[in-house]
């Protein structure tokens, strides 16, 4: 019955029979360049970071739907346990709002604005953890790029990201919905960030994402 009903809906809405449908998954050409530790350090130094810095990378629009406000609040907790952490936010949007939110931790947060692909890929090469705390994604090319570079990725159980994280779903933040409001647990996000910044976790999580 269920299958017949789905077929009826498909025929009514799209007018296409199931046998004629093919799924073509999004993808990117694998352009990841693996660096030696010396080369990675050189790129870090060139961008003004130290060897001991732990770089948390966000790439995307500075907008509430991307969960930036929750990331900044979680990062406040992260630096209490790991003061060598640095949050790099790549993208444009509502700078004024998020710069104000960073009051007191400005020296720990870097806003780059929109950057060229070559510069973006350099950030992928030096990042320790990637985070996309989005409330909505379809097929995130940023997520694909981060996994391509083997960056341990924290996402959410939003549409799109949930499927893309695959075996790394233990690093997936739950979205809470109440009435017309959606939110994330700042405490859980901070805990997961700290966990991934420890020496034993990132390599395996990044390898799984790459695979």
Secondary structure, 3 states (H helix, E strand, C coil): CHHHHHHHHHHHHCCCCHHHCCCCCCCCCCCCCCCCHHHHHHHHHHCCCCCCCEEEEEECCECHHHCHHHHHHHHHHHHHHCCCEEEEEECCECHHHHHHHCCCCHHHEEEEECCCHHHHHHHHHHCCEEECCCCCCCCCHHHHHHHHCCCEEEEECCCCHHHHHHHHHHHEECCEEECCEEECCHHHHHHHHHHHHCCCCHHHHHHHHHC
